């Protein structure tokens, strides 16, 4: 029997919230009346998350545990789960319960009834987030829409439903540092949205501190926009123009005999142009680094364990014993 739905859940040190997540997710999926699987991707957790997953798996046959060899990051964990998923539809959701599992049924209904490939979960109420979080999120989406020209839905994170065609298209892309909230809109597949209220984290601590948010922003800008390179070009042209004007001004002053020797103006000019040059080199370095990483073609994650393989071996043993 082919699976209708795959639910991909990246997890990193989620021992506190995992029992609550399973308690809410399983009834939602059971009530669908469709064959499904839950692909829980353990992203190198250092707590009791792997132990709890194995415990829940014994009681929940549809739960599939995928363990990565090392912590590879949120986006890599989602990619690993999508690559292993088998359902006609795949939904990605975090385990912190900020995105309500109850919305999955509505997403599946919208995807089928409107015949679209992607259904984005859009946060229509973010009152539980801090003012800093809301403002930086809006700044991120606004900036990326303007720099890259990608029509990404505002306030849509990684809670989305995708058709099998969309998943296959995403996984076929050669890039390693995928930012899926921008990759999926780039495909331009027919899409719809479902609004929901974003809740507070049910338990545990956030796995997206400011440092990871800044890294996600940097990967998004350098991965989906050439605007920074154009900024570097414009900075270079402006610097060249100003330098040429300063040279003409200096020659004119020398011809008039009004040359005043001083170090202040020299220091300011050298520091200003040096700063612009370093900024441009930094921007170029980010793109060169991405090209270098792409040429190395190193996988962004390594799968250490997949419970599906154990299940298949167990089925084969049972079949052989039955024939005997």
Residue, then its C-alpha position, 0 to 999 in steps of 0.5 A: x500500500x502506497x503512503x499518502x503522507x510523510x511527516x518530516x520532523x527535525x529534532x535536536x535535543x527535544x527530550x522535554x517536548x517530545x512526549x507532548x509532541x507525540x501526544x498531539x501529533x498521533x491522534x491528528x494523523x490517525x484521524x486522517x484515515x490515510x496511510x502515513x509515516x512520521x520521519x523523525x530525524x534525530x540531528x545528532x542529539x546529545x540528550x535522551x531524544x534517541x532513546x525516547x524515539x525508540x521507545x515511542x517507535x515500539x508503540x507507534x508502528x508508523x514512526x520511522x527514526x532517521x539518525x544523523x551521524x553528527x549535528x548537521x543543522x536544521x535545514x540539512x535535517x529537513x533535507x535528510x527527512x525529505x530525501x527518505x520520505x515515501x509519501x505522495x505528500x510530505x509535510x515538514x514541522x518542528x517538534x516544539x509545538x509552535x506550529x500546531x499539528x492540527x493544521x496538517x489535516x487542513x493543509x492536506x485538504x487544501x492541497x487536494x481540493x485546490x490541486x496545488x503542489x505546495x501549501x504554506x503554513x502562514x503565521x497570522x498571529x505571532x503575539x507569542x513571539x517577542x517584539x524583536x523576533x517579529x521585527x527581525x522576521x519581517x525584516x528578513x522576508x522583506x529584504x529577501x523579497x526585494x533582493x532576490x525577487x522571490x515571491x516568498x509568503x510573508x511569515x511562512x517558515x518551514x511548516x509546509x505541505x509539498x507534493x511528491x513532485x515538489x519534494x523530488x524537484x527540491x532534492x534534485x537541486x545540486x546546492x548543499x546549503x539549502x534554505x528551504x523557505x526560499x528554495x520551494x517558492x523559487x520552483x514556482x509550483x502552484x501553491x496556497x496558504x493556510x493561516x494559523x496562530x503561532x504558539x509558544x514553545x511547549x517545553x525545552x529551549x529554542x534551537x534557533x539563537x541569534x547566531x543561527x538566525x544570522x547564519x540563515x540570513x547570510x545563507x539566504x542572501x548569498x544563495x538567492x541574490x546577486x545584489x551584494x555583488x552589485x553593491x560591491x561593484x557600485x562601491x568600487x565605482x563610487x570609490x573610483x569616482x571619489x578618488x578621481x575627484x580628490x586627485x583633480x582637487x589636489x592638483x588644482x590646489x597644488x597649482x594654486x599653491x594652497x597645499x596644506x600638509x596634514x595627516x587628518x585628511x589622509x587618515x580619513x581617506x585611507x580608512x574610508x577607502x580601506x573599509x570599502x575595499x574590505x567590505x567588497x572583499x568580504x562580499x566576494x569572499x562569501x560567494x567564492x566560499x559557496x563556489x568552493x563548497x559546491x565544487x567539493x560536493x561534500x554531503x551536508x549530512x550523513x545518515x547513521x541509522x534508519x529504522x526502516x531498514x531494521x523493519x524490512x530485515x525483520x519482515x524478511x526474517x518473519x517471511x523466511x520463518x513462515x516459509x520454513 
